[in-house]
Amino acid sequence: MGNIQNPKEAQNASHKKSKKSCFLRGCVCAVLLFISLVLITGACLSMIPAAPADYTTKTKTGGPIEAKYLAMGEYAVRSMTVDAEEPMKKLTITYPEKLETDRRKWPVVVQVNGTGILPEKYPAVFQHLASWGFIVIGNDDPGTWSGESADKTLDWLLRENERGGSLFYQKIDISSVGIIGHSQGGVGTFNAATVQSHADLYRAVVALSPTNEEIAEALKIPYDISKVKVPVLMAAGTVSDFEVKMVIPLDIMKRMYARLSVPKAMMRRKECDHGQMLYFADGYVTAWFMWLLQNDKEAAKAFVGEKPELLTNPLYQDQESDLGERTVPDEAETKTNRELNGI
């Protein structure tokens, strides 16, 4: 004779099954809501500039180092576009005008788009970084999460570095390459720096409001932040439910930060929403790349030394810095770096 289930046990089992079903439905609804918000936000942002042309003069700063590196740098800049294969479609390259005549090698920053936000929507960000002496390159891939298009974009520039007659022939400092991405582009940045073929070339990573690992997994655009091998600066905003409850909640951001075993820093910008994160922290983004790719002594003081400016800047909250034994470069190191690059 078969086992007869106790009515109370049956009720408990049914209750547990119901709770599990509700939980799964809740997860599905959260993912669907996230997708809808991403599509709506992307559609809205695609109709307006994602970064104002004058953001370098209008964005508030909370310290002299942030202010210095938010301002335009010393170089006049130029931009060009090149048709490219799928999924890039088109490459945008912005560079210091002096590159056309000087024989020095220049550091590189690869820009990775957020959902549907192509370079034509934030040329001011490209121009700002280039004015500080970087070759800044991005593409027209609207779905960058895998890091594949970023990898192919860097590959194009590396091939141009070896092609006689190219504007960039022998002008690329391949020992000084960084990468930055916003939103879905943060996912692409982490994947480019961990699983793509040129991952080992990167020396610095910046992720601005990256789609968090848990949502990324649910959306089937996964990444593993623990695999990053170079210094990471991670930043996020503090305004709107989309930013703080969906894209990068503080508790998940802290867990992601803890999973990084490399030199790292994190911050959240006050009064900043998801879209504004693309440029609101650009002073420290530029300082990060200036320090790690150009060995800039003043820029380093934003993150290391006796009183790192980032940790006391009143415009930010939830700041953390774990940069190990990295220090402010001394004058000899800075001079050597400049001599190697022909400055």
N, C-alpha and C positions, 0 to 999 in steps of 0.2 A: 504494500500500500504506500502511495507517495506521501511525502511530508506535507503536513497541513500547516500553512504559515499563520502564526499568531496575528490577529487583526491589528494589534498595536504595532507589531514589527512591520506589517504591510503598510500601515499608515506612515511610519517613519521613513521607510524606503521610498514611498511615493513622495514624501515631503523633500527628501534629499534629491531625488530625481528632478523634482520641480525647481528646487533652488539652483541645481546645476544648469538646468535648461534656461532659467532666467539669467544666470550669469553669462552663459554663452550668447544669449540674445542681446544682453547688454553690451558685450564685447563687439558683436557684429554691428550693433547700432552705433557704437562709439567710432568704429572704423569708418562706417558709411558716412557719419557726420563729419569726420575728419576729411574724408575725400571730398565731400560736398563743399566744405569750407575752403579747402585748398583750391578747388576749381573756381569757386566764386571769387576768392581773393586774387587768384592768378588772373582771372578775366578782368577784374576791376583794375588791377595794377598794370595790366598790359596796355591799358588805354591812356595812362599818364606816365610821365617820367618817374622811375623808381627812386632816383636820387636827384634832388634839385641841383641845378647848375651852380648855384651859389652856396651850397651847403658848407663849404670850407670856411666861409665868413659868417654864416648865420647860426651854425650849431654851437651850443654852449660848451664850454670846457671848464674843468674843475681844478686845473693845475697848470703850471708853466710848461711842463714837458708835453702834456696833452695838447696844449695850445700851439706849441712850436710845430709839432708834427701833424696837426690838423691843417695848418696853413700850407699854401703851395710851396713846393721846394724851389731850388735854384734853377732848374732846367726848363727851358721852353720845350714843348712837346709836339709831336706829330702823330697822326693815326693813319692806318691803312687797313683795307679789307682784302681778303683773298678768298676766292671760291674754294670749297673743300668738299671732300667726300662725306657720305652719311656716316655717322649721325650728326657731324658738326655743321654741315651745310655751308657755313661761312666762318672765316676766322677774322677776328678784330685784333689788331696789334697796335698798341700805343707805346711810344718810346721817346727817350730824350732826343731832341733835335741834334745834339752833338754826336750822337751815334753815327750820323751820316759822314762825319769828317774825322772824328777821333779814332784811334786805333786800339783803344782800351777794350776790355771785356766788361760786359754789363750783367748784373744779376737779373733773375727772371721771377715773375710772379704769375702763376696760372690762376685765372678767375673761373670759378665754376658756378653756373647760373642756378638761381632758384627756379621753381616751377614757372615756366613760361616767361621769365624775365630775362630777355636777351640783352647783349651788350649795348644795343642802341637805346635801351631804357636807362642805362647808368653810365654813360660815357664820362661823366665828371669823376667817377671813382677811378676809372682807368687813368684819366689825365692826372689826377692827384698823385697816385702812386708813381706814375712815370716821371712826374716833376721832381721826385726824390731820387731819380737815377735808376729806375727799374724798367726793364722791358715787360710790359703787361700784356698778356695774351688770353683771349677767350674765344668762344665759339657760339653758334646759334642753335645748339642742341637744347630743346625745351625740356628734355627728360634726362637729367645728368646723373642719376643716383648711382649707376654702376661704376662710374669713374672712367669708363671706356673712352668717352669723347675727350675728357681731360687728358688722358694718356696719349691719344692720337694727336691732340693739339700740341702737346709738348714734343712729341716725336717729329712733327712737321718742323718745329723751330730748330730742333737738334740737327735735322737734315739740312736745313738752310745754313746752319753754322758750318757745315762741311762743303756746301755747294759754292764753287768759285763763281763770282759774279753776283751772288746774293747780297742784298743790303746787310744781311746779318752774318756774312761770312767771317768766321773767326772773331765774332763779337759777343759770343755767349759765354758767360762764366758758368760752366756746368757744375761747379762746386758750390754755387750759391743760387739754388732754386727753391722757391716757396710756393705754396698753394693755399687758396682761400675759397670758401664757398658759403653761401647763405641759404638757409632753409633746406630744400631738397639738395641744393648744392653742397651743403655740409655733409650729407650722406655721400655724395660723389667725391668730395674731398677726402674723406676717410678711406673710401674704397680705392681711390687713385693712389693714396699714400701707403696702402697695405697690400692690395692684391693685383694691381695692374703691373705691366711689364717694366715701367720706369719708376716704380715705387721707391727704390733705393736712392734715387737722385734727389729726393726732397730733403731739405734741411730745416724747414719750419712749416707749421700748419696752423691755419686759423679757421675756426668754424663759428659762423654767426647764426644764432638761432637754428642749429641743426635739428632736423626732424629726429626726435629721440629714438633710441634703439628699439624700444618696445613697440611703438607705433610703426616704425620702419619694418619690423619683423611681420607685423600683422598685415601691412600693405604689400608684403613680398618685395621689399626693396632693402634687404638686410645689409648690415655691416657689423664689424667687430672692432670696437674702439680700442680694445686691449692689445690689438696687433700693431698699433702705431709705434714707430721706433724713434721718432724725432720730437722736439718740443712742440707742444700744442697750447694755443690760446683759444679758449672757448668763451663765447659771450652770448648773452640773451637779453631780451627786454623784460619789462615788468608790467606792461599795460595790455589789456584785452584778454578775455578768456581763451581766445584762439592761441595766443602766445603762451600764457602761463598755465593753462589746463590741458591743452592739446599738443602743441608742438614740442615744448620743452619745460614741463613742470619742474619746479625747483628740486623736489626730492629725487626725481629721475636724473636731472642734471648732475646732482651731487653723486649719485651712484655711478654715472658714466665717468665723472671726473675721478672717482676713486679707482675705477678700472684702468685708468691710464698709469703705466709704470714708467713714464718718461718725464723729463722736466715739463712743468705745466703751470698754467694760471687760468683762473676763471673769474668772471664778473658778470653782473647784471646791471644794465643801465636803467636808471630811474626815468619815469615819464617817457618811455620808449616802447613803441609797439613793434609787431613783427616786421612790417615793411621798413620802418625807420632803422631797424638794426643793421640794415645793409650799409648805412653810412654814419650813424650816430657815434659809433666807437672808432671812427677811422683814425683819430689821432693816435690811439694806442695800437691799432692794427699796423699803421705805418711805422711806429716806433719799434714794434715787435720785429718787423722785417728789416728795419734799419740796423737793429742790434744784431740779429742772428745771421743776416745775409751780407751786411756791410760793416759789421763790427763797430758800430757807432757808439761811442762812449756815453754821450748824453742820452741817447735813446734807451740804453741799458738801465739807466737810473729809474725809469718808470717801473721796472720789474725786480731789480736786484739792488744790493747795496744796503746801507744802514737804514734808510727810510724810503723804500720803494713808493713812488708817488701813487701808483694804482691803489694801494691798500688803504690810503687815507683820502682818496678823492671823494668829495661829498655827492657827486653826481652818480655814483655807483653804489651798489650794495652786494652783499654775499661774495665779496672778493676773497679769493684764496690764491696762494702762490706757493708752489713746491718746485723750486728750480735747482735743487741740489747744491752742488758746489760752483755753479756758474756765478761769475762775478762781473763787475763792470770792467771792460777791457782797459788795460793801461795804455799810456801814450805810445809805447813801443809797438804793441799789438796793432793799434789803430794805424800807425804810420806804415807798418809792414803790409797791412791789408791794402792800404791805398796805393802803395808802391807796386804791389803785385798786379793791381788792376789799372795801372797807368794813369792814376789821377794826379 
